[in-house]
């Protein structure tokens, strides 16, 4: 059983990067197509804008407070006083560009990948970067069209990564001490009529959750890659999701109001359906797990 509610009706063009902060009982998310970061407070049952001057494609909580964010020019830390510090913007002498989703690993490193897809022109595929605790940046995967949601299995032995345009969720072996990923395999591939895989999170049982952009819902996958269940939403374009709440049994889901007619959409897609842009919450019995903190 589950219930779905809308926490913020005022739409973002492309809501992304939801992050739950247990200490303050707050959910932060960003508009990846704009310059706004919002905060929903469970204590006050209301939301507010905390920044309208920073372009952040996604967010990850920092151990010193504030958030790390990625954008078109690299990785940055927005501290609790709203001051911005550059973490990394160069790799092997080349500028880091077009960062999309990011995530912290168990030791506090950053993984973040590029969004390179261009529907109108040929383009070079992109990279997945890892930023180590000393600030050094490495390329750990390549050939990505839109690097999107990431997550770790509960035992930290597996790393998941979405490439949206090819509809694949990949799984890698993950080694905590050195932060290496290896043995890349396809975990699951979405059918065209299920939409495009976007944001990702992993629950405490090791099941993988995916937001289905243009697919109007979310899907929970078993650890073997089989679909366990789907949940429909009122909007066509959910973008990302994360667990939160007192007992981590609440899913917070971002969505996008942008209008995009594309051949990548499901067959006979209903473009008159509500696009999205709202923030949703699903209360259910499945327990998630907290995200890790950046320590750079």
VOBA-1610 file (N, C-alpha, C; in pm, whole numbers, padded with zeros to 5 digits, always signed):
BEGIN
Unk+00084-00119+00000Unk+00000+00000+00000Unk+00088+00126+00000Unk+00041+00229-00068Unk+00114+00355-00068Unk+00017+00469-00093Unk+00058+00588-00052Unk-00018+00709-00079Unk+00073+00808-00149Unk+00016+00886-00242Unk+00093+00985-00317Unk+00037+01124-00287Unk+00124+01218-00255Unk+00080+01355-00230Unk+00174+01452-00300Unk+00123+01572-00328Unk+00202+01678-00390Unk+00246+01776-00282Unk+00376+01797-00270Unk+00431+01884-00166Unk+00459+02025-00216Unk+00485+02038-00346Unk+00510+02169-00405Unk+00445+02173-00542Unk+00344+02259-00556Unk+00270+02271-00682Unk+00340+02364-00781Unk+00417+02460-00730Unk+00484+02557-00817Unk+00591+02486-00898Unk+00577+02479-01030Unk+00663+02389-01108Unk+00803+02443-01134Unk+00897+02351-01141Unk+01029+02375-01196Unk+01028+02331-01342Unk+01112+02396-01426Unk+01128+02347-01562Unk+01180+02204-01562Unk+01280+02179-01477Unk+01334+02044-01467Unk+01383+02020-01325Unk+01291+01984-01236Unk+01329+01952-01099Unk+01423+01833-01096Unk+01526+01841-01013Unk+01627+01735-01009Unk+01695+01733-00872Unk+01780+01631-00852Unk+01873+01626-00740Unk+01813+01624-00601Unk+01702+01553-00575Unk+01645+01556-00440Unk+01739+01497-00335Unk+01755+01566-00225Unk+01844+01525-00115Unk+01771+01542+00017Unk+01761+01436+00096Unk+01697+01442+00228Unk+01803+01461+00335Unk+01781+01559+00426Unk+01872+01585+00538Unk+01802+01539+00667Unk+01841+01424+00723Unk+01771+01370+00840Unk+01771+01462+00961Unk+01883+01531+00986Unk+01896+01613+01107Unk+01792+01724+01111Unk+01766+01787+00998Unk+01673+01900+00994Unk+01535+01863+00940Unk+01522+01737+00894Unk+01397+01691+00834Unk+01356+01779+00716Unk+01454+01798+00626Unk+01432+01883+00509Unk+01470+01810+00381Unk+01400+01845+00275Unk+01427+01792+00141Unk+01468+01909+00052Unk+01585+01897-00009Unk+01634+02000-00101Unk+01629+01945-00243Unk+01597+02032-00338Unk+01601+01994-00479Unk+01628+02117-00564Unk+01664+02094-00690Unk+01710+02203-00775Unk+01639+02202-00909Unk+01644+02316-00978Unk+01594+02326-01114Unk+01714+02319-01208Unk+01735+02205-01272Unk+01855+02189-01354Unk+01850+02271-01482Unk+01734+02326-01516Unk+01723+02415-01632Unk+01711+02561-01591Unk+01729+02589-01464Unk+01717+02726-01416Unk+01825+02760-01316Unk+01795+02851-01225Unk+01891+02892-01122Unk+01821+02900-00987Unk+01759+02791-00947Unk+01685+02792-00822Unk+01705+02661-00746Unk+01726+02673-00615Unk+01731+02559-00524Unk+01623+02580-00419Unk+01543+02478-00395Unk+01434+02488-00298Unk+01453+02392-00182Unk+01381+02421-00074Unk+01385+02337+00045Unk+01242+02315+00095Unk+01206+02189+00113Unk+01078+02154+00177Unk+01107+02111+00320Unk+01037+02170+00417Unk+01055+02137+00557Unk+00939+02051+00606Unk+00971+01934+00659Unk+00867+01850+00716Unk+00814+01910+00846Unk+00896+01991+00914Unk+00853+02054+01039Unk+00745+02159+01015Unk+00760+02238+00909Unk+00664+02346+00883Unk+00563+02309+00775Unk+00585+02193+00708Unk+00497+02149+00598Unk+00492+02253+00486Unk+00604+02319+00461Unk+00607+02423+00358Unk+00743+02422+00289Unk+00750+02493+00176Unk+00876+02501+00103Unk+00916+02646+00085Unk+01046+02666+00059Unk+01098+02800+00034Unk+01214+02789-00064Unk+01242+02900-00130Unk+01357+02908-00219Unk+01478+02953-00137Unk+01589+02881-00150Unk+01709+02918-00074Unk+01817+02979-00162Unk+01803+02965-00294Unk+01898+03028-00385Unk+01832+03048-00520Unk+01854+03166-00580Unk+01801+03191-00715Unk+01909+03245-00807Unk+02034+03210-00775Unk+02146+03265-00855Unk+02246+03158-00897Unk+02220+03032-00863Unk+02316+02926-00893Unk+02252+02823-00984Unk+02321+02790-01091Unk+02276+02680-01176Unk+02336+02551-01122Unk+02252+02462-01072Unk+02295+02334-01018Unk+02215+02223-01086Unk+02285+02132-01154Unk+02216+02023-01220Unk+02170+01917-01121Unk+02242+01904-01011Unk+02207+01806-00908Unk+02278+01844-00779Unk+02242+01776-00670Unk+02295+01809-00538Unk+02342+01683-00465Unk+02443+01701-00380Unk+02485+01596-00288Unk+02523+01664-00156Unk+02480+01611-00042Unk+02509+01677+00086Unk+02657+01671+00121Unk+02706+01776+00187Unk+02847+01784+00227Unk+02858+01766+00378Unk+02965+01703+00423Unk+02983+01674+00566Unk+02999+01801+00649Unk+03044+01910+00588Unk+03059+02037+00659Unk+02935+02125+00649Unk+02829+02071+00592Unk+02707+02149+00571Unk+02700+02199+00428Unk+02582+02235+00387Unk+02563+02279+00250Unk+02562+02161+00153Unk+02588+02192+00026Unk+02577+02091-00078Unk+02688+02105-00179Unk+02723+01992-00238Unk+02803+01992-00358Unk+02707+01989-00475Unk+02739+02063-00580Unk+02656+02059-00700Unk+02745+02052-00823Unk+02687+01994-00928Unk+02753+01992-01057Unk+02679+02083-01152Unk+02751+02137-01251Unk+02685+02219-01354Unk+02768+02218-01481Unk+02750+02316-01566Unk+02814+02316-01697Unk+02964+02338-01692Unk+03019+02373-01573Unk+03162+02404-01568Unk+03237+02329-01458Unk+03175+02228-01394Unk+03249+02151-01296Unk+03171+02116-01171Unk+03248+02095-01062Unk+03193+02056-00932Unk+03221+02166-00829Unk+03120+02200-00747Unk+03132+02312-00654Unk+03066+02278-00521Unk+03109+02349-00416Unk+03049+02336-00284Unk+02980+02467-00248Unk+02850+02458-00226Unk+02773+02570-00174Unk+02760+02548-00024Unk+02832+02629+00056Unk+02835+02602+00200Unk+02710+02655+00270Unk+02705+02635+00401Unk+02586+02671+00477Unk+02564+02822+00484Unk+02667+02900+00446Unk+02653+03046+00441Unk+02628+03095+00298Unk+02597+03000+00208Unk+02569+03031+00068Unk+02690+03086-00007Unk+02810+03049+00038Unk+02932+03084-00034Unk+02974+02964-00119Unk+03025+02993-00239Unk+03058+02887-00333Unk+03209+02867-00343Unk+03251+02742-00339Unk+03392+02704-00351Unk+03406+02604-00465Unk+03507+02625-00550Unk+03533+02532-00658Unk+03602+02407-00604Unk+03548+02290-00636Unk+03610+02163-00599Unk+03695+02110-00713Unk+03639+02107-00833Unk+03714+02058-00949Unk+03649+02107-01076Unk+03732+02157-01169Unk+03680+02198-01300Unk+03775+02162-01414Unk+03880+02084-01382Unk+03977+02041-01482Unk+04007+01892-01461Unk+04017+01818-01569Unk+04062+01678-01563Unk+04162+01654-01675Unk+04283+01615-01638Unk+04390+01590-01736Unk+04411+01709-01828Unk+04401+01828-01773Unk+04425+01949-01850Unk+04310+01996-01935Unk+04197+01928-01928Unk+04081+01962-02008Unk+03967+02006-01915Unk+03895+02111-01956Unk+03785+02162-01874Unk+03676+02057-01857Unk+03620+02049-01738Unk+03505+01963-01710Unk+03379+02039-01745Unk+03295+01980-01827Unk+03174+02049-01873Unk+03051+01960-01859Unk+02935+02026-01855Unk+02805+01959-01869Unk+02784+01846-01769Unk+02816+01871-01643Unk+02790+01770-01539Unk+02641+01762-01513Unk+02590+01640-01508Unk+02449+01616-01481Unk+02435+01562-01338Unk+02398+01438-01318Unk+02382+01385-01182Unk+02517+01363-01114Unk+02516+01378-00980Unk+02633+01348-00898Unk+02589+01267-00778Unk+02688+01201-00713Unk+02660+01125-00591Unk+02789+01115-00512Unk+02777+01108-00379Unk+02892+01082-00293Unk+02902+00932-00270Unk+03026+00883-00260Unk+03045+00741-00229Unk+03067+00725-00079Unk+03081+00602-00028Unk+03089+00581+00118Unk+03201+00655+00188Unk+03311+00685+00117Unk+03423+00757+00180Unk+03417+00907+00155Unk+03320+00952+00077Unk+03306+01096+00055Unk+03358+01147-00075Unk+03400+01057-00166Unk+03437+01100-00301Unk+03311+01143-00376Unk+03333+01203-00494Unk+03221+01242-00580Unk+03229+01164-00711Unk+03116+01108-00753Unk+03100+01057-00888Unk+03004+01150-00960Unk+03038+01187-01082Unk+02950+01274-01160Unk+02974+01255-01309Unk+02865+01251-01387Unk+02878+01225-01529Unk+02825+01337-01616Unk+02860+01331-01742Unk+02826+01437-01836Unk+02695+01411-01911Unk+02630+01519-01949Unk+02516+01516-02039Unk+02562+01572-02173Unk+02569+01487-02275Unk+02625+01527-02405Unk+02525+01517-02519Unk+02415+01451-02499Unk+02316+01427-02604Unk+02271+01556-02669Unk+02269+01558-02801Unk+02218+01671-02879Unk+02126+01615-02986Unk+01996+01640-02977Unk+01902+01580-03072Unk+01915+01635-03214Unk+01984+01747-03230Unk+01989+01814-03361Unk+02122+01798-03434Unk+02227+01763-03362Unk+02360+01756-03424Unk+02437+01637-03372Unk+02540+01597-03448Unk+02629+01493-03399Unk+02704+01544-03276Unk+02739+01455-03189Unk+02808+01496-03066Unk+02902+01385-03020Unk+02999+01425-02941Unk+03088+01328-02876Unk+03025+01282-02747Unk+03031+01152-02720Unk+02979+01101-02594Unk+03067+01147-02479Unk+03015+01130-02358Unk+03080+01188-02241Unk+03137+01089-02143Unk+03184+01145-02032Unk+03257+01070-01930Unk+03182+01066-01797Unk+03217+00965-01720Unk+03186+00963-01578Unk+03315+00992-01503Unk+03312+01096-01418Unk+03430+01136-01341Unk+03420+01089-01197Unk+03536+01069-01136Unk+03545+01050-00991Unk+03641+01154-00935Unk+03594+01228-00835Unk+03677+01326-00766Unk+03719+01265-00633Unk+03850+01245-00615Unk+03901+01183-00493Unk+03910+01283-00379Unk+03938+01232-00259Unk+03939+01317-00140Unk+04046+01425-00146Unk+04151+01403-00224Unk+04256+01504-00239Unk+04226+01602-00353Unk+04109+01589-00416Unk+04069+01679-00523Unk+04109+01634-00663Unk+04184+01525-00672Unk+04225+01476-00804Unk+04104+01415-00876Unk+04099+01436-01008Unk+03986+01391-01088Unk+04032+01284-01187Unk+03952+01178-01197Unk+03981+01069-01291Unk+03857+01040-01374Unk+03879+00994-01497Unk+03771+00943-01581Unk+03758+00794-01551Unk+03637+00751-01510Unk+03618+00611-01470Unk+03523+00536-01563Unk+03454+00607-01652Unk+03374+00542-01756Unk+03356+00642-01870Unk+03323+00591-01988Unk+03311+00679-02104Unk+03203+00626-02196Unk+03178+00700-02305Unk+03077+00658-02401Unk+02935+00686-02358Unk+02916+00783-02269Unk+02784+00811-02212Unk+02714+00923-02289Unk+02587+00905-02315Unk+02507+01005-02386Unk+02448+01106-02287Unk+02370+01058-02191Unk+02328+01138-02076Unk+02353+01054-01952Unk+02463+01079-01886Unk+02491+01013-01759Unk+02390+01063-01656Unk+02321+00970-01592Unk+02212+01013-01505Unk+02222+00948-01367Unk+02112+00895-01314Unk+02109+00850-01175Unk+02215+00746-01142Unk+02260+00750-01015Unk+02360+00656-00963Unk+02320+00609-00825Unk+02376+00496-00782Unk+02349+00445-00648Unk+02441+00330-00614Unk+02443+00295-00485Unk+02526+00186-00434Unk+02438+00081-00368Unk+02476-00046-00384Unk+02405-00152-00314Unk+02428-00138-00163Unk+02340-00196-00081Unk+02355-00181+00064Unk+02489-00231+00118Unk+02548-00332+00054Unk+02678-00383+00100Unk+02795-00310+00034Unk+02765-00209-00047Unk+02867-00128-00116Unk+02958-00210-00208Unk+02905-00318-00261Unk+02982-00398-00355Unk+02944-00371-00500Unk+02831-00300-00521Unk+02783-00272-00655Unk+02756-00123-00671Unk+02778-00074-00792Unk+02753+00065-00828Unk+02663+00065-00951Unk+02557+00146-00946Unk+02461+00154-01056Unk+02471+00290-01124Unk+02449+00289-01257Unk+02457+00411-01336Unk+02358+00404-01451Unk+02285+00513-01474Unk+02190+00522-01584Unk+02253+00598-01700Unk+02233+00548-01823Unk+02256+00627-01944Unk+02120+00638-02012Unk+02062+00757-02007Unk+01922+00777-02042Unk+01890+00744-02187Unk+01968+00795-02279Unk+01932+00787-02421Unk+01930+00644-02473Unk+02019+00560-02424Unk+02019+00419-02467Unk+01930+00333-02377Unk+01864+00397-02279Unk+01765+00333-02191Unk+01826+00225-02102Unk+01955+00234-02075Unk+02022+00131-01996Unk+02048+00175-01851Unk+02031+00079-01762Unk+02083+00090-01626Unk+02200-00007-01619Unk+02319+00046-01587Unk+02438-00038-01579Unk+02469-00071-01433Unk+02536-00184-01414Unk+02585-00221-01282Unk+02733-00255-01295Unk+02811-00208-01199Unk+02954-00231-01193Unk+02989-00298-01059Unk+03099-00370-01057Unk+03158-00406-00929Unk+03223-00280-00872Unk+03209-00263-00741Unk+03261-00141-00676Unk+03353-00179-00562Unk+03467-00113-00553Unk+03565-00138-00448Unk+03580-00011-00365Unk+03543-00019-00239Unk+03531+00100-00154Unk+03664+00169-00131Unk+03768+00093-00100Unk+03894+00153-00055Unk+03952+00247-00161Unk+03955+00203-00286Unk+04013+00284-00392Unk+03909+00355-00477Unk+03781+00323-00456Unk+03674+00387-00532Unk+03668+00343-00677Unk+03722+00225-00707Unk+03724+00178-00845Unk+03593+00107-00882Unk+03550+00127-01008Unk+03437+00054-01062Unk+03488-00030-01179Unk+03431-00152-01195Unk+03481-00243-01299Unk+03371-00341-01337Unk+03398-00420-01440Unk+03308-00527-01483Unk+03168-00474-01515Unk+03164-00373-01603Unk+03038-00308-01640Unk+02946-00404-01713Unk+02821-00410-01667Unk+02719-00494-01729Unk+02588-00416-01738Unk+02499-00460-01827Unk+02364-00404-01831Unk+02281-00471-01724Unk+02230-00392-01632Unk+02143-00440-01525Unk+01999-00454-01577Unk+01953-00354-01651Unk+01819-00355-01709Unk+01814-00255-01823Unk+01729-00283-01922Unk+01703-00191-02032Unk+01554-00164-02038Unk+01516-00037-02039Unk+01374-00003-02041Unk+01316-00020-02180Unk+01194-00069-02186Unk+01118-00072-02310Unk+01081+00071-02347Unk+01072+00099-02477Unk+01041+00234-02522Unk+00913+00286-02459Unk+00813+00202-02442Unk+00685+00247-02388Unk+00687+00270-02237Unk+00799+00238-02173Unk+00816+00271-02031Unk+00881+00407-02010Unk+00922+00474-02119Unk+00987+00603-02107Unk+01138+00589-02096Unk+01201+00699-02055Unk+01347+00705-02045Unk+01391+00696-01899Unk+01489+00611-01867Unk+01538+00605-01729Unk+01610+00734-01693Unk+01581+00786-01574Unk+01638+00914-01532Unk+01706+00896-01397Unk+01650+00954-01291Unk+01711+00941-01159Unk+01699+00800-01103Unk+01789+00768-01006Unk+01797+00634-00949Unk+01824+00642-00800Unk+01767+00547-00725Unk+01806+00529-00585Unk+01794+00381-00552Unk+01861+00339-00444Unk+01862+00199-00401Unk+01808+00192-00260Unk+01717+00096-00235Unk+01659+00086-00101Unk+01741-00010-00013Unk+01697-00028+00111Unk+01773-00106+00208Unk+01775-00255+00176Unk+01687-00301+00088Unk+01683-00441+00047Unk+01765-00466-00079Unk+01826-00360-00133Unk+01906-00374-00253Unk+01827-00366-00382Unk+01701-00326-00373Unk+01619-00306-00493Unk+01647-00167-00550Unk+01642-00157-00681Unk+01678-00033-00752Unk+01552+00035-00802Unk+01540+00164-00771Unk+01424+00244-00813Unk+01466+00341-00923Unk+01380+00356-01024Unk+01409+00442-01138Unk+01291+00536-01163Unk+01320+00664-01187Unk+01219+00758-01236Unk+01215+00745-01387Unk+01093+00735-01444Unk+01077+00712-01588Unk+01028+00841-01656Unk+01122+00918-01708Unk+01090+01041-01780Unk+01012+01008-01907Unk+00902+01078-01929Unk+00807+01052-02038Unk+00731+00921-02018Unk+00757+00852-01908Unk+00690+00725-01880Unk+00585+00734-01771Unk+00574+00852-01707Unk+00466+00876-01614Unk+00467+00793-01488Unk+00585+00755-01439Unk+00588+00676-01316Unk+00728+00638-01275Unk+00735+00549-01176Unk+00861+00498-01125Unk+00854+00345-01124Unk+00970+00282-01129Unk+00978+00136-01130Unk+01076+00089-01024Unk+01040-00020-00957Unk+01130-00086-00861Unk+01178-00218-00922Unk+01311-00233-00930Unk+01372-00352-00985Unk+01430-00441-00875Unk+01415-00571-00892Unk+01478-00667-00803Unk+01630-00664-00825Unk+01708-00714-00729Unk+01854-00715-00747Unk+01902-00792-00870Unk+01818-00879-00925Unk+01857-00951-01047Unk+01817-00877-01175Unk+01759-00757-01162Unk+01722-00677-01278Unk+01580-00694-01325Unk+01505-00784-01265Unk+01364-00804-01303Unk+01277-00696-01240Unk+01170-00658-01307Unk+01079-00556-01254Unk+00998-00616-01140Unk+01000-00548-01026Unk+00920-00591-00911Unk+00784-00524-00910Unk+00781-00392-00940Unk+00654-00321-00948Unk+00674-00185-01014Unk+00561-00129-01060Unk+00558+00006-01115Unk+00454+00087-01039Unk+00481+00217-01024Unk+00386+00309-00961Unk+00360+00422-01058Unk+00235+00445-01089Unk+00196+00554-01179Unk+00189+00685-01103Unk+00225+00794-01174Unk+00211+00929-01121Unk+00116+01008-01210Unk+00072+01125-01161Unk-00019+01207-01240Unk+00051+01280-01353Unk+00185+01290-01345Unk+00261+01364-01445Unk+00336+01269-01537Unk+00372+01319-01655Unk+00441+01238-01755Unk+00592+01231-01734Unk+00648+01331-01660Unk+00792+01348-01662Unk+00858+01350-01523Unk+00846+01241-01446Unk+00927+01231-01324Unk+01075+01225-01360Unk+01159+01287-01279Unk+01300+01300-01314Unk+01395+01230-01218Unk+01365+01235-01087Unk+01456+01175-00990Unk+01380+01143-00863Unk+01448+01070-00773Unk+01381+01026-00651Unk+01485+00991-00545Unk+01444+01006-00419Unk+01530+00971-00307Unk+01443+00935-00188Unk+01498+00856-00097Unk+01425+00820+00025Unk+01450+00924+00134Unk+01350+00941+00220Unk+01361+01032+00332Unk+01254+01003+00434Unk+01230+01103+00521Unk+01133+01085+00628Unk+01198+01027+00752Unk+01127+01031+00861Unk+01178+00984+00990Unk+01229+00841+00983Unk+01155+00755+00917Unk+01189+00613+00909Unk+01241+00572+00771Unk+01268+00670+00685Unk+01316+00646+00549Unk+01223+00555+00468Unk+01094+00571+00494Unk+00993+00497+00417Unk+00914+00589+00325Unk+00969+00707+00297Unk+00903+00803+00209Unk+00991+00829+00087Unk+00931+00823-00030Unk+01000+00854-00155Unk+00965+00995-00198Unk+01066+01078-00217Unk+01046+01213-00269Unk+01083+01211-00417Unk+00993+01263-00501Unk+01009+01251-00645Unk+00999+01388-00710Unk+01102+01424-00786Unk+01100+01549-00862Unk+01047+01522-01003Unk+01010+01630-01072Unk+00956+01616-01208Unk+00982+01744-01287Unk+00950+01738-01417Unk+00985+01848-01506Unk+00862+01899-01581Unk+00850+02032-01594Unk+00739+02092-01667Unk+00775+02123-01812Unk+00901+02111-01848Unk+00947+02141-01983Unk+00868+02059-02086Unk+00852+02118-02205Unk+00778+02049-02312Unk+00877+02004-02418Unk+00883+01873-02443Unk+00981+01818-02537Unk+00915+01709-02620Unk+00886+01741-02746Unk+00835+01639-02837Unk+00954+01568-02899Unk+00958+01436-02887Unk+01074+01361-02930Unk+01034+01221-02975Unk+01108+01169-03067Unk+01089+01031-03110Unk+01130+00930-03006Unk+01194+00977-02899Unk+01232+00889-02789Unk+01116+00859-02694Unk+01008+00935-02708Unk+00891+00915-02622Unk+00823+00782-02654Unk+00745+00731-02560Unk+00668+00609-02589Unk+00579+00626-02711Unk+00550+00517-02776Unk+00458+00521-02889Unk+00324+00578-02846Unk+00268+00666-02927Unk+00138+00727-02898Unk+00137+00802-02764Unk+00252+00862-02729Unk+00259+00937-02604Unk+00158+01052-02603Unk+00092+01071-02490Unk-00009+01175-02476Unk+00057+01305-02429Unk+00081+01396-02523Unk+00148+01522-02488Unk+00053+01621-02419Unk-00073+01586-02409Unk-00167+01671-02336Unk-00169+01637-02186Unk-00106+01527-02150Unk-00094+01488-02010Unk-00011+01591-01935Unk-00039+01614-01807Unk+00041+01703-01724Unk+00187+01666-01738Unk+00272+01765-01775Unk+00415+01739-01791Unk+00480+01710-01657Unk+00462+01802-01560Unk+00524+01785-01429Unk+00581+01916-01379Unk+00690+01907-01303Unk+00752+02022-01239Unk+00727+02027-01090Unk+00629+01947-01042Unk+00594+01944-00901Unk+00688+01851-00822Unk+00680+01863-00690Unk+00751+01773-00599Unk+00647+01681-00536Unk+00670+01551-00546Unk+00576+01452-00493Unk+00640+01373-00378Unk+00552+01312-00298Unk+00598+01221-00193Unk+00509+01097-00192Unk+00573+00982-00185Unk+00501+00856-00171Unk+00537+00795-00037Unk+00435+00772+00045Unk+00455+00703+00172Unk+00418+00557+00154Unk+00509+00468+00194Unk+00485+00325+00179Unk+00567+00250+00283Unk+00572+00118+00275Unk+00634+00038+00381Unk+00779+00003+00353Unk+00825+00021+00233Unk+00962-00014+00197Unk+01058+00091+00254Unk+01167+00045+00310Unk+01264+00133+00377Unk+01382+00160+00284Unk+01419+00287+00275Unk+01535+00324+00196Unk+01660+00330+00281Unk+01758+00405+00236Unk+01881+00424+00312Unk+01936+00563+00285Unk+02003+00622+00383Unk+02056+00759+00363Unk+02163+00762+00254Unk+02173+00876+00188Unk+02281+00897+00092Unk+02409+00935+00168Unk+02522+00910+00105Unk+02651+00942+00167Unk+02683+01091+00154Unk+02777+01137+00235Unk+02817+01278+00239Unk+02948+01299+00166Unk+02958+01409+00091Unk+03083+01448+00030Unk+03179+01496+00139Unk+03306+01460+00129Unk+03405+01498+00230Unk+03530+01561+00166Unk+03507+01633+00058Unk+03617+01698-00013Unk+03615+01848+00017
//
